[in-house]
Amino acid sequence: MRLDNINKTYHNKLNDVHVLKDLNFTLNTVGLTFIIGKSGSGKTTLLNILAGRDHDYTGTMILEGNVEYVEQEYNLMESLSVFDNLFMLCKDKEMIDLKLKQFGLFEHKDKKVKKLSTGQKKRVQVLKCLLSQPDLLICDEPTAALDAANSKLVMEALKEAGKNIPVLIVSHDKALCNQYASRICKLENGYISEDKIISEQKEYHLKQSRKINRPVKEYLYLIKKMIISRPGDSLIKAVIMSLLIFSLYAGINFFSSVSGKSDAKYKWTTGENLLITIGNEENKSDENKTAESYQVVEPIYSTYDFYTKQDVQNVLNEVDEVIGYRAGWDTGIYDWSIYLPMYTYDEAKKVLETADPKRPSTQKLAASIELFESEGGPEHEIRNEKIFVYFYGYNGFKDCAGYYPNDLIGTSIYFNNLFYLDMVVYQMKNDYQFSLLYGNQMKSDDEIIISLTVADELLSNESVSSYEDLIGKELDLVDGSWHPYEYFKTQDPLKKGNNEESYFSCKIVGITDYKNNYENQVYLRNGVYDKWIEENYQMNPKYLEYQYAYYLIDPESNSDEISSKIDEISASTDSHYVSYASNEKSSQEYNNPILYWGISMIMIILVIMVMIGYEILSNRRLKKEGQIIKEAGYKAKRITFMIEGISIITGVIVWLILLQPLIEKINEIAFRYEYSEILTFNLSDFGISIILAIIIMLLIKGISYEIRIRRN
C-alpha cells in the first residue's frame, strides 16, 4: 500500500476544513502497523479512503493484492449461521472448524450471527477476514466494545496473521499499541507526524493474483441458505410477486375478455342469445277482434307459423351458430282442437252460426258449448269466459293419447323426493362446450347440465349445501301438464313408483357459470328430450307440427343475422324470429368492463407501490449484504436476480395451483350478487402476466441496485 500527497477537505457552509494534508505513507512489510492519533486527527477519514468509501480527495493511493477490512460495524450476514458466513469465503470445512476452535467459537458454529454477543461477532468478523487469505488486513478499532479476554483473543489472532501479511490497525488504545505493534505511525493535524519502527520486519511479496470464479453450485448453496435463513422475507417476496402476477392477470383478462366473453355470458343471463318467434305486424291478432272478422271456411292458424321436426333439423344442420333448441306447444297461446285463438262463449256461438257444420273443428266446438251449457252456463249467463277444448283428433298423437299437448313451459324438476321446480329444457348440439362453474360436459344421454339459476334454487333444498354437492345428484324431469287417469296408472303424476313412465331421470354433471333471469334452463343432449316426450305421449313424429321452435345461438354471434337465416330456412310467413332481449338492454344492464379494468389497474399500482416500499425498507440490508457477497467473490447482481427468480417461480407455481379455483370462487360470489362473470381462466393471459411481472421486477430491482452502487 502506498499513499502519495493525499489531501482531503470538507466544505462546510461557514468554512473549509482541511483534514488530510499532503499525507504520504507506505506499507510493504509484514507485522502489525498501528496508526494512532487523537479524535479529529483524521484517522476515520484516512480509513474511509483506504476502504474505498471516500473518493473525494486528491493525491494517489495504490492498493495491491487482496485487501480485507475489519470494521467497527460488523460486516456479517446476520441471518446466516457463523459457519455459512465463513463458508462463503473458505470452502475448506476442516480449516473453518480449526479456526473456530482457535477463536473459541466452535460451539456457536451453527448459531445465527444475530444471536451472538458483541465480542463473538467481532471474533467472527476477524476470522472471516483471515480465512479470505488477504494480502493486506486493515482493522478499525478491532477490540472496541470487547472485554479483556476477547480483546486478547482477537489481538493474538491478528499477531499470528501479522507474521505472514501486513496488518494495519487504526486505534487509540496505546496499551495495545505498545504490546503488539511492530510499527507505530502517529497521525496529527492531517499528516503523519511520527513513524516509529519497533521491530524490523521482512518485506511482503504479493501472492500471485487469483481470480475467483464461483461455480453455479456455490451460488445455489448460498441462495438456498439465504432463503432458508430468512423465511419471512422469502414469504413476503413470494406473496408480493404472486399478488403482482394475479393483478396483472386480472388486468389483462379484464381488458381482453370482459367486454367480449363476459358480455357474451351476460347474453345468456338476459336471453339475448335466445331466438323466439313473434307474429308479423300485419297479421297480429287483436283481443278485441270478434269472430266475424275471421274467415272460418278454412282453418285459422292464428298469426304464427308451425314447424315440423324436419324444419328444426334443417336449422340445426345449416346454421352453425345455433347451439340448442326447444320445440313444443303452449295451450295458453293456441287451442289446437279448432286451430283458433282462445274464444269467449259469445264469440264461439257466432262461429257456429257461420261455420261449416261438417268441419271437425266446429263439431268439437259445438260439443264443448253444449257441455258448457249443461254444466250451468245458461243459469249463470257467463260471458267472455274462455273455452278450452280437449286435444282429441290431432294426428300428431296416436289413439288420442292425451287431452292436452305437452307444454314444455310447464315441465318440472323432481329433486330428492322433496323439491319441485318449474323449468325449461333445451336440447344442445352434442359438440357444444358449455362454460362451466363446476363439473364437466355431458357425455351420455342420461346426463344433464343445469344453469346457475336452477342450481341456486336447488341449494335452497336442505339436503345440499354447495354447488359441488349438486354434481352427481339425480334429477327427475316431470311433465308439468295434467295427465288423465285413463292414460296413467295414477292421477298423481308426481307419485314415483306408480307412474314411472312420466319421469325422465338424469344425473347432474355440470353447472353453467351464468344465470338466466327470464327462465330456469336445463340442458340435455340433442334429441334426448324429444324422444322421451314422443314416447310418453305416443306421438307420430312424421305428423308433428310444433307450435313454437326456439333456438339458442352462440352468444358471440349476431342475433339479427341468425334470425334472418332461420326465417329463410323455415320459410316463415306469418311470424319471424327475434332475440328475446334487445342488445340495447344488455349493453345498459351489463357491468361496465372499464370499472373492472380500473379496479385491476389500482390493484397493480398498489402492489407495485408495496414492492417499491419493501425494496426501500430493505435497501440498507441489501446494500450491506451486496457488499459482503461481492467481497466473497460472488456477483451480487446475479444473487439478487436469482433470488427474485425463485420468487417468480414460486408465484407461478402458486397460481398454477390456485388460479382456476380462485377464479371460480370469485365468479361464484359475483353471480350470487347478480353480477356477470368477472374472470376467465386463460393460460395465454397468465403467460403474459408472468412476463410483465418479470419486467416490472427487473426494473425495480435494477433501479434499486444502481442506486445502491452509486451511493457506494
C-alpha positions in Angstrom: 0.0 0.0 0.0 1.3 3.5 -0.9 -0.3 6.9 -0.3 1.3 9.9 -2.1 0.3 13.5 -1.2 -3.2 12.7 -0.1 -5.3 15.8 0.6 -8.9 15.8 1.9 -11.0 18.9 2.5 -14.6 19.1 3.9 -16.5 22.0 2.5 -18.9 23.4 5.1 -21.2 26.4 4.8 -19.1 28.6 7.0 -15.6 27.4 6.2 -13.4 24.6 4.7 -11.8 22.0 7.0 -8.5 20.6 5.6 -8.5 17.1 7.3 -5.6 15.4 5.5 -2.6 17.4 4.3 -0.1 16.0 1.8 -0.2 12.7 3.6 2.4 10.2 2.5 2.5 6.6 3.7 3.9 3.3 2.6 3.3 -0.2 3.9 5.1 -3.2 2.4 6.3 -5.2 5.3 4.6 -7.9 7.4 3.8 -7.3 11.1 1.3 -5.1 12.9 1.4 -1.4 12.0 -0.6 0.9 14.2 -1.9 4.3 13.2 -2.8 6.3 16.3 -4.0 9.8 17.0 -6.4 11.9 18.9 -10.0 12.4 18.0 -10.2 14.7 15.0 -6.8 13.9 13.8 -8.1 12.3 10.5 -8.0 8.6 11.4 -11.6 7.9 10.3 -11.2 10.0 7.1 -8.0 8.1 6.2 -9.7 4.8 6.9 -12.7 5.7 4.7 -10.2 6.5 1.8 -8.4 3.2 2.4 -11.7 1.3 2.5 -12.8 2.9 -0.8 -15.8 4.6 0.7 -14.5 8.1 0.1 -13.2 9.1 -3.4 -13.4 12.8 -2.9 -9.7 13.5 -2.3 -6.6 14.5 -4.2 -3.3 12.6 -4.5 -2.5 9.0 -5.3 -3.4 5.8 -3.5 -2.1 2.4 -4.6 -3.6 -0.8 -3.0 -2.4 -4.0 -4.5 -3.5 -7.6 -3.8 -6.4 -8.8 -1.8 -7.3 -6.2 0.9 -9.7 -7.1 3.8 -11.2 -4.8 6.3 -12.2 -5.4 9.9 -14.6 -2.5 10.6 -16.4 -1.5 13.7 -19.7 -2.2 12.0 -19.9 -6.0 11.8 -19.6 -6.9 8.1 -21.5 -10.1 8.5 -24.8 -11.5 7.2 -26.9 -11.5 10.4 -29.4 -14.1 9.2 -26.8 -16.7 8.3 -25.1 -19.0 10.7 -21.5 -18.5 11.8 -20.4 -21.4 9.6 -22.2 -20.1 6.5 -20.7 -16.7 6.8 -17.2 -18.3 6.9 -18.1 -20.8 4.2 -18.8 -18.0 1.7 -15.1 -17.3 1.7 -13.4 -20.6 2.5 -14.7 -23.9 1.2 -12.3 -25.9 3.4 -14.6 -27.1 6.2 -11.8 -28.6 8.2 -9.9 -25.3 8.2 -13.1 -23.5 9.3 -13.6 -25.9 12.2 -9.9 -25.5 13.2 -10.1 -21.7 13.2 -13.4 -21.7 15.1 -11.8 -23.7 17.9 -8.8 -21.3 18.0 -11.2 -18.4 18.4 -13.4 -20.2 20.9 -16.4 -20.2 18.6 -16.8 -23.8 17.6 -19.8 -24.4 19.9 -21.5 -21.4 18.1 -20.8 -22.8 14.7 -24.5 -23.3 13.7 -25.8 -20.3 15.6 -27.1 -17.3 13.6 -24.8 -14.3 13.8 -27.7 -12.1 15.0 -27.8 -14.2 18.2 -24.1 -13.8 19.0 -22.8 -11.3 21.6 -20.7 -8.3 20.5 -17.4 -10.0 21.3 -18.4 -13.1 19.4 -19.4 -11.1 16.4 -16.1 -9.3 16.4 -14.2 -12.6 16.5 -16.2 -14.0 13.7 -15.5 -10.9 11.6 -11.8 -11.1 12.2 -11.8 -14.9 11.5 -13.7 -14.2 8.3 -11.2 -11.7 7.1 -8.3 -14.1 7.9 -9.9 -17.0 6.1 -10.1 -15.0 2.9 -6.3 -15.1 2.7 -5.7 -11.3 2.3 -2.5 -9.6 1.2 -3.3 -6.7 3.5 -5.6 -6.6 6.5 -6.9 -3.2 7.7 -8.6 -3.1 11.1 -10.6 -0.2 12.6 -10.6 -0.4 16.4 -10.6 -4.3 16.4 -11.0 -4.5 20.1 -13.7 -1.9 20.5 -16.5 -2.9 22.9 -14.7 -6.1 23.8 -13.8 -7.3 27.3 -10.2 -8.1 28.1 -10.4 -11.8 27.4 -12.0 -11.3 24.0 -9.6 -8.4 23.2 -6.6 -10.7 23.9 -8.1 -13.5 21.6 -8.5 -11.0 18.7 -5.1 -9.4 19.1 -3.4 -12.7 19.4 -5.1 -13.8 16.2 -4.0 -10.6 14.4 -0.5 -11.0 15.7 -0.4 -14.5 14.3 -1.7 -13.2 11.0 0.9 -10.4 11.1 3.7 -12.9 10.9 2.8 -13.5 7.2 1.0 -10.4 5.9 0.9 -6.6 6.6 -1.8 -5.7 9.2 -2.7 -2.1 9.6 -4.6 -1.2 12.8 -6.2 2.2 13.4 -6.6 2.6 17.2 -6.4 5.0 20.0 -5.5 2.2 22.6 -1.9 2.9 23.4 -1.7 -0.2 25.6 -2.4 -2.5 22.7 -0.1 -0.4 20.6 2.8 -0.8 22.9 2.1 -4.5 23.4 1.6 -5.7 19.8 2.9 -3.0 17.4 5.9 -3.7 15.2 5.5 -0.1 13.8 3.7 2.9 15.1 2.6 5.9 13.0 1.2 9.0 14.7 -1.4 11.0 12.8 -1.6 14.6 13.9 -3.3 17.6 12.1 -3.8 15.7 8.9 -0.4 14.3 8.3 1.9 11.6 9.9 4.0 13.4 12.4 5.8 10.3 13.7 6.7 7.0 12.1 8.4 4.6 14.5 9.6 1.1 13.8 9.5 -1.1 16.9 10.9 -4.2 15.3 12.3 -4.9 11.9 10.0 -6.9 9.7 10.6 -8.7 6.4 9.3 -7.2 3.2 6.0 -8.7 2.0 5.8 -10.1 -1.5 2.4 -10.2 -3.2 1.0 -13.6 -3.8 0.1 -14.5 -7.4 -3.1 -12.8 -8.2 -6.1 -15.1 -8.2 -9.4 -14.5 -9.8 -12.3 -16.2 -8.0 -15.0 -17.7 -10.2 -17.7 -19.2 -8.1 -19.4 -22.2 -9.7 -23.1 -22.4 -10.1 -23.5 -24.9 -7.2 -21.9 -22.5 -4.8 -24.4 -19.8 -5.9 -27.2 -22.2 -5.4 -25.9 -23.2 -2.0 -25.7 -19.6 -0.9 -29.1 -18.8 -2.3 -30.7 -21.8 -0.5 -29.1 -20.7 2.8 -30.2 -17.1 2.3 -33.8 -18.1 1.6 -34.0 -20.7 4.5 -32.3 -18.3 6.9 -34.9 -15.6 6.3 -38.2 -17.4 5.6 -40.3 -14.3 6.4 -38.5 -12.2 3.8 -38.8 -15.0 1.3 -42.5 -15.4 2.0 -43.1 -11.7 1.7 -41.3 -11.6 -1.7 -43.3 -14.6 -2.9 -46.6 -13.1 -1.8 -45.8 -9.7 -3.4 -44.8 -11.4 -6.6 -47.9 -13.6 -6.5 -50.1 -10.6 -6.0 -48.4 -8.8 -8.8 -48.9 -11.7 -11.2 -52.6 -12.0 -10.2 -53.1 -8.3 -10.5 -51.6 -8.3 -14.0 -53.6 -11.3 -14.9 -56.8 -9.7 -13.8 -56.0 -6.5 -15.8 -55.1 -8.4 -18.9 -58.0 -10.8 -18.6 -60.5 -7.9 -18.0 -59.0 -6.0 -20.9 -59.1 -8.9 -23.3 -62.2 -10.8 -22.4 -64.6 -8.9 -20.1 -66.1 -6.8 -22.8 -66.3 -9.8 -25.1 -66.6 -13.1 -23.3 -68.3 -11.8 -20.2 -70.7 -9.8 -22.3 -71.4 -13.0 -24.3 -72.1 -14.8 -21.0 -74.4 -12.0 -19.9 -76.4 -12.6 -23.1 -77.3 -15.9 -21.5 -78.5 -14.1 -18.5 -80.7 -11.6 -20.3 -81.8 -14.0 -23.1 -80.2 -12.1 -25.9 -78.9 -15.3 -27.4 -82.4 -16.9 -27.3 -84.3 -16.5 -30.6 -88.1 -16.7 -30.3 -90.9 -16.1 -32.8 -93.3 -13.1 -32.9 -96.2 -12.6 -35.3 -95.7 -10.3 -38.2 -97.1 -6.8 -37.6 -99.8 -7.0 -40.3 -101.1 -10.4 -39.0 -101.1 -9.9 -35.2 -104.4 -10.8 -33.6 -106.3 -8.3 -31.5 -108.0 -9.4 -28.4 -110.9 -7.1 -29.2 -111.4 -8.6 -32.7 -114.6 -10.6 -32.9 -115.2 -13.8 -34.6 -117.0 -12.2 -37.6 -113.7 -10.8 -38.7 -112.2 -14.2 -39.3 -112.7 -16.3 -42.4 -113.8 -19.5 -40.8 -114.5 -21.5 -44.0 -110.8 -22.5 -43.8 -109.0 -23.4 -40.6 -107.3 -20.4 -38.9 -103.7 -21.0 -37.7 -103.5 -17.7 -35.8 -100.6 -15.3 -36.6 -97.7 -17.8 -36.1 -96.0 -20.4 -38.3 -95.9 -24.1 -37.4 -92.7 -26.1 -37.5 -92.1 -29.7 -38.3 -89.3 -31.9 -36.9 -87.6 -31.6 -40.3 -87.8 -27.8 -40.1 -86.0 -27.9 -36.7 -83.4 -30.3 -38.0 -82.7 -28.2 -41.1 -81.9 -25.2 -38.9 -79.6 -27.3 -36.7 -77.8 -28.6 -39.8 -77.5 -25.4 -41.7 -76.9 -22.7 -39.1 -73.6 -23.4 -37.2 -74.3 -20.6 -34.7 -77.4 -22.4 -33.4 -76.2 -24.5 -30.4 -79.5 -25.7 -29.0 -83.3 -25.6 -29.2 -86.7 -26.4 -27.6 -89.8 -27.0 -29.5 -93.4 -27.8 -28.4 -96.9 -26.5 -27.8 -98.4 -23.9 -25.5 -102.1 -24.2 -24.8 -102.1 -20.7 -23.4 -101.5 -19.4 -27.0 -103.5 -21.8 -29.1 -106.5 -24.1 -28.9 -105.4 -26.9 -31.1 -108.8 -28.5 -31.5 -110.1 -25.7 -33.7 -106.8 -24.0 -34.7 -108.1 -20.7 -33.3 -107.0 -18.3 -30.5 -109.0 -18.5 -27.3 -112.6 -17.7 -27.8 -115.3 -16.3 -25.4 -118.6 -18.0 -25.1 -120.5 -15.4 -27.2 -117.9 -15.5 -30.0 -118.0 -19.3 -30.1 -121.7 -19.3 -30.7 -121.3 -16.8 -33.6 -118.6 -19.1 -35.1 -121.1 -22.0 -35.0 -123.7 -19.9 -36.8 -121.5 -19.0 -39.7 -119.2 -22.0 -40.0 -119.4 -25.2 -42.0 -121.1 -27.7 -39.6 -119.4 -30.6 -41.3 -115.9 -29.5 -40.3 -114.5 -31.5 -37.4 -113.3 -28.3 -35.6 -116.8 -26.8 -35.5 -118.3 -30.1 -34.4 -115.8 -30.2 -31.4 -116.6 -26.6 -30.6 -120.3 -27.3 -30.6 -119.8 -30.3 -28.3 -117.8 -28.1 -26.0 -120.5 -25.4 -25.9 -123.2 -28.0 -25.2 -121.1 -29.3 -22.3 -120.6 -25.8 -21.0 -124.3 -25.0 -21.1 -125.2 -28.4 -19.5 -122.9 -27.6 -16.6 -124.6 -24.4 -15.6 -123.8 -22.0 -18.4 -127.4 -20.8 -19.1 -128.2 -20.4 -15.4 -125.3 -18.0 -14.8 -125.3 -16.4 -18.3 -121.5 -16.4 -18.2 -120.0 -14.1 -20.8 -116.4 -13.6 -22.0 -115.5 -16.9 -20.4 -112.6 -18.5 -22.3 -113.3 -22.0 -23.6 -110.7 -24.8 -23.5 -111.3 -27.7 -25.9 -109.8 -31.1 -25.5 -107.0 -32.2 -27.8 -108.7 -35.2 -29.4 -108.4 -35.6 -33.1 -104.9 -34.3 -33.7 -103.0 -36.6 -36.0 -99.7 -35.9 -34.2 -100.9 -38.2 -31.4 -101.6 -41.9 -31.6 -105.0 -43.1 -30.4 -105.9 -39.8 -28.7 -103.2 -40.4 -26.1 -103.5 -37.1 -24.3 -106.1 -34.5 -23.6 -103.6 -31.6 -23.8 -100.4 -31.4 -25.8 -97.2 -31.3 -23.7 -96.5 -27.7 -22.6 -92.7 -27.5 -22.2 -93.0 -24.3 -20.2 -94.7 -26.4 -17.5 -92.0 -29.1 -17.2 -90.7 -29.5 -13.7 -87.8 -30.9 -11.8 -88.4 -33.5 -9.1 -85.4 -33.5 -6.8 -84.6 -35.7 -3.8 -88.3 -36.7 -3.4 -88.9 -33.3 -1.9 -88.3 -30.4 -4.3 -90.2 -29.3 -7.4 -89.1 -26.5 -9.7 -90.6 -25.3 -13.0 -88.0 -25.1 -15.7 -87.5 -25.4 -19.5 -85.4 -28.0 -21.2 -83.1 -27.1 -24.1 -81.5 -29.8 -26.3 -78.0 -28.9 -27.2 -75.8 -29.9 -30.1 -73.6 -32.7 -28.8 -70.3 -31.0 -29.7 -71.2 -27.8 -27.8 -68.9 -27.0 -24.9 -70.5 -25.1 -22.0 -68.6 -22.6 -19.9 -69.0 -24.3 -16.5 -68.6 -23.1 -13.0 -68.4 -26.7 -11.7 -68.4 -30.2 -13.2 -67.9 -31.5 -16.8 -69.6 -31.6 -20.2 -72.3 -34.1 -21.0 -71.1 -37.4 -22.5 -74.2 -39.6 -22.3 -78.0 -39.2 -22.7 -78.7 -39.6 -19.0 -76.6 -36.6 -18.0 -77.8 -33.1 -17.6 -76.3 -29.6 -17.2 -78.2 -27.0 -15.2 -77.9 -23.3 -15.2 -76.7 -21.4 -12.2 -80.2 -20.1 -11.6 -81.5 -23.6 -11.2 -78.5 -24.5 -9.1 -79.3 -21.7 -6.7 -82.9 -22.8 -6.5 -81.8 -26.4 -5.7 -79.4 -25.1 -3.0 -82.5 -23.9 -1.1 -83.1 -27.6 -0.5 -81.6 -28.5 2.8 -80.1 -31.8 1.5 -77.3 -30.0 -0.4 -75.1 -27.2 0.9 -72.8 -26.2 -2.0 -72.6 -26.3 -5.8 -70.1 -29.1 -5.6 -72.6 -31.2 -3.8 -75.1 -30.9 -6.7 -72.6 -32.6 -9.1 -73.6 -36.3 -9.4 -77.1 -35.8 -7.9 -80.1 -37.3 -9.7 -82.9 -35.2 -11.2 -86.3 -36.4 -12.4 -87.8 -34.4 -15.2 -91.6 -34.4 -14.8 -94.1 -33.3 -17.5 -95.9 -30.4 -15.8 -99.2 -30.7 -17.7 -102.2 -32.6 -16.3 -102.3 -36.3 -17.2 -105.7 -38.0 -17.4 -106.4 -41.1 -15.3 -107.1 -43.2 -18.4 -103.6 -42.9 -19.7 -101.5 -43.1 -16.5 -101.8 -45.5 -13.7 -102.5 -42.8 -11.2 -103.9 -39.3 -11.3 -100.9 -38.1 -9.2 -98.1 -37.7 -11.8 -95.6 -36.9 -9.1 -96.0 -40.1 -7.2 -93.0 -42.0 -8.4 -93.2 -45.8 -8.5 -96.9 -45.9 -9.6 -96.1 -43.6 -12.5 -92.5 -44.1 -13.6 -93.2 -43.5 -17.2 -93.9 -39.8 -16.6 -90.3 -39.3 -15.3 -87.1 -38.9 -17.1 -84.2 -39.5 -14.7 -80.8 -38.0 -15.3 -77.6 -37.1 -13.4 -76.3 -33.5 -12.9 -72.8 -33.4 -14.4 -72.3 -29.6 -14.7 -73.4 -26.2 -13.6 -73.1 -23.2 -16.0 -71.3 -20.1 -14.9 -74.2 -17.8 -15.8 -77.8 -17.3 -14.7 -81.0 -17.0 -16.7 -83.1 -14.1 -15.4 -86.1 -14.9 -17.6 -86.5 -18.7 -17.1 -85.0 -21.7 -15.4 -82.9 -23.5 -18.0 -81.5 -27.0 -18.0 -79.7 -28.7 -20.9 -79.8 -32.2 -22.4 -78.1 -33.7 -25.4 -79.6 -33.3 -28.8 -82.9 -35.3 -29.3 -83.0 -36.8 -25.9 -85.9 -34.9 -24.6 -87.9 -35.2 -27.9 -87.6 -38.9 -27.8 -88.9 -39.1 -24.2 -91.8 -36.8 -24.9 -92.8 -38.6 -28.1 -92.7 -42.0 -26.3 -94.5 -40.6 -23.3 -97.3 -39.1 -25.4 -97.4 -41.8 -28.1 -96.7 -39.2 -30.8 -96.4 -39.8 -34.5 -93.1 -37.8 -35.3 -93.9 -37.6 -39.0 -97.1 -35.8 -38.3 -95.8 -33.5 -35.6 -96.1 -29.8 -36.1 -94.6 -27.7 -33.3 -96.4 -24.6 -32.1 -93.1 -23.0 -31.4 -89.4 -23.7 -32.0 -87.0 -21.5 -30.0 -83.2 -21.6 -30.7 -80.2 -20.9 -28.5 -77.4 -19.3 -30.5 -73.7 -18.8 -29.8 -73.6 -15.6 -27.7 -70.6 -14.4 -29.8 -72.8 -14.3 -32.9 -75.1 -11.6 -34.2 -78.7 -12.4 -33.3 -80.3 -10.4 -36.1 -78.2 -12.1 -38.7 -79.0 -15.6 -37.3 -82.7 -14.7 -37.0 -82.8 -13.9 -40.7 -81.1 -17.1 -41.6 -83.6 -19.2 -39.6 -86.6 -17.3 -41.1 -85.3 -18.1 -44.6 -84.6 -21.8 -43.8 -88.0 -22.2 -42.0 -89.8 -20.3 -44.8 -91.6 -18.2 -42.2 -94.6 -16.3 -43.5 -96.8 -15.4 -40.5 -94.1 -14.8 -37.9 -90.4 -14.1 -37.7 -87.6 -14.7 -35.2 -86.2 -12.1 -32.9 -83.9 -12.0 -29.9 -85.7 -12.4 -26.5 -83.8 -9.4 -25.1 -82.6 -6.4 -27.1 -78.9 -5.6 -27.4 -79.6 -2.1 -26.1 -80.9 -3.6 -22.8 -78.0 -5.9 -22.5 -75.5 -3.1 -23.0 -77.2 -0.9 -20.5 -77.5 -3.6 -17.8 -74.1 -5.2 -18.3 -71.5 -4.5 -15.7 -69.1 -1.9 -17.1 -65.8 -3.7 -18.0 -64.0 -0.4 -17.7 -64.9 -0.4 -14.0 -63.3 -3.9 -13.6 -60.3 -2.9 -15.5 -59.9 0.2 -13.4 -60.0 -1.8 -10.3 -57.4 -4.2 -11.6 -55.2 -1.2 -12.5 -55.5 0.1 -9.0 -54.5 -3.3 -7.7 -51.4 -3.4 -9.9 -50.4 0.1 -8.8 -50.8 -0.8 -5.1 -48.8 -4.0 -5.5 -46.0 -2.1 -7.3 -46.0 0.5 -4.6 -45.8 -2.2 -1.9 -42.9 -3.8 -3.9 -41.1 -0.4 -4.1 -41.8 0.3 -0.4 -40.4 -3.1 0.7 -37.4 -2.5 -1.5 -36.7 0.9 0.1 -37.1 -0.7 3.6 -34.7 -3.5 2.7 -32.3 -1.2 0.9 -29.8 -0.8 3.8 -29.7 -4.5 4.5 -29.4 -5.3 0.8 -26.6 -2.8 0.4 -24.6 -4.4 3.3 -25.3 -7.9 2.0 -24.4 -7.0 -1.5 -21.0 -5.7 -0.3 -20.4 -8.9 1.7 -21.4 -11.1 -1.2 -19.1 -9.1 -3.6 -16.2 -9.4 -1.2 -16.7 -13.1 -1.0 -16.2 -13.4 -4.8 -19.8 -13.7 -5.8 -21.7 -11.4 -8.2 -24.2 -9.6 -6.1 -26.5 -8.8 -9.0 -26.6 -12.4 -10.0 -27.5 -13.5 -6.5 -30.2 -10.8 -6.3 -31.9 -11.8 -9.6 -31.6 -15.5 -8.9 -33.5 -15.0 -5.6 -36.1 -12.9 -7.3 -36.4 -15.5 -10.0 -37.2 -18.1 -7.3 -39.9 -15.7 -6.0 -41.4 -15.6 -9.5 -41.2 -19.3 -9.9 -42.9 -19.7 -6.5 -45.6 -17.2 -7.6 -46.2 -19.1 -10.8 -46.5 -22.4 -9.1 -48.9 -21.0 -6.5 -51.1 -19.6 -9.2 -51.0 -22.7 -11.4 -52.5 -24.5 -8.4 -54.8 -21.8 -7.1 -55.8 -19.6 -10.1 -58.6 -21.6 -11.6 -60.3 -22.4 -8.2 -59.9 -18.8 -7.1 -61.4 -17.6 -10.4 -64.3 -19.9 -9.9 -64.9 -18.7 -6.4 -64.7 -15.0 -7.4 -67.2 -15.7 -10.2 -69.4 -17.6 -7.8 -69.6 -14.7 -5.4 -70.2 -12.3 -8.3 -73.1 -14.4 -9.6 -74.6 -14.6 -6.1 -74.8 -10.8 -6.1 -76.2 -10.7 -9.6 -73.0 -9.7 -11.4 -71.8 -11.2 -14.5 -68.6 -13.3 -14.9 -65.6 -11.3 -13.7 -62.6 -13.5 -14.7 -62.0 -16.4 -17.1 -59.1 -18.9 -16.9 -56.7 -18.3 -19.8 -53.2 -19.7 -20.0 -52.2 -17.1 -22.6 -53.1 -14.2 -20.3 -51.4 -16.0 -17.5 -48.2 -16.2 -19.5 -48.3 -12.6 -20.5 -48.8 -11.6 -16.8 -45.7 -13.6 -15.8 -43.6 -11.8 -18.5 -44.9 -8.4 -17.4 -44.2 -9.3 -13.7 -40.6 -10.2 -14.6 -40.1 -6.9 -16.5 -41.5 -4.9 -13.6 -39.4 -6.8 -11.1 -36.3 -6.3 -13.2 -36.9 -2.6 -13.5 -37.5 -2.1 -9.7 -34.6 -4.3 -8.7 -32.3 -2.8 -11.4 -33.0 0.8 -10.4 -32.6 -0.1 -6.7 -29.3 -1.9 -7.4 -27.9 1.0 -9.4 -28.9 3.5 -6.6 -27.0 1.3 -4.0 -24.0 1.1 -6.3 -23.9 4.9 -6.9 -24.2 5.5 -3.1 -21.2 3.2 -2.5 
